[in-house]
């Protein structure tokens, strides 16, 4: 889930409606102060304040600025106060920001309001169709008997004629990913936030999953930490509602077999939950004594394992990942303290498997940016705190330190699946030009 504005003026998802010009005699400042005084006992008032660093990312991206800063104590519950003040500020085309500073309440008045504009849905549909086709290819490769090397001229016709065989995996993984993103979507809509439909990312041939997942884009800042937690946790929790049953059902259908001692193969990694699932289904911890579950013998098992992996990656508690939203909702600005320890852990995981190298780079670049709500005074209620803690516990249960490993040479597909040579396919495509 993304919560950031686009990088250029042409691709920005929302527009910031400018405020009207102040009337002579600082009449606008007087209006702002009167509105704030209805919800706060004002001790200090500063106009044309420069508080850029305190603004939510989406507001900073549009170059908006704080025109007033008020310090004091709220007269009422902070959530009620924000709703009342936001309704009043709307008439002046301003946005209120609530912060807490050394035990005192701070209200910033921002010039302008973010108002989403309609966005076309056809890119979402095209990406969805392409992703369905891409994951169908993976499912078909899992369903067909293992083949060694086949030429690019033969492989496409063979796959297309048997494409229907990949439906169990395709439907399962799209259900998991769709559930994840729609969990975010409906949680955001429930709180009145403008949000895009899911963008699915196809990745055929070179990926063992057929997709790089999906994302939605929030087009407005979240109002408070309650909203931040609801939207952040809804995605992975909804996805796991589908992924966990599919994993257990798939493992019940899967076969066990001996690991090939001298043949290159790819082995999926264990999380605590995946290891427990194998113990429940097979009565022993696997792999053991050279025997392991052949996860590619069941499309549902492969989809379920993939769903756990996707959920775990999203729950990493940093930046604008779902886990970053959850940890920031729980601890506020203190969540930033975890940035460097988590980066060090990720660097350590690179020595386990180089799969994490790309993630380290991405988190070094983007991991320090958090989705800061407009109202940081309103605390989480107790049920939401439990949801946040539960989400972090689930992260520990499903995290995979070494997602995919090989015994000799890399293989991008699950073991025993049909082996397509991407390099040979690309070579053949260019040779036909």
ABEGO torsion letter per residue (X at the ends): XBABBBABAAABABBBBBBBBBBBGGAAAAAAAAAAAAABBBABBBBGBBAAAABBAAAAAAGBBBABBBBEBBABBAAAAAAAAAAAAAAAGBBBBBBBBGGBBBBBBBBEBBBBBBBBAAAAAAAAAAAAAAAAAAAAAAABBBBBBBBAAAAAAAAAAAAAAAAAAAAAAAAAAAAAAAAAAAAAAAAGBBBBBBBBBBBBGABAAGBAEBBBBBABBBABAAAAAAAAAAAAAAAAAAAAAAAAAAAAABBBBBBBAABBBBBBBBBAAAAAAAAAAAGBBOBBGGBBBBAAABAAAAAAAAAAAAAAAAABBBEABAAAAAAAAAAEAAAAAAAAAAAAAAAAAAAABAAAAAAAAAAAAAAABBBBBABAABBBBAAAAAAAAAAAAAAAAABBABABBBAABBBABBBGBBBBBAAAAAAAAAAAX
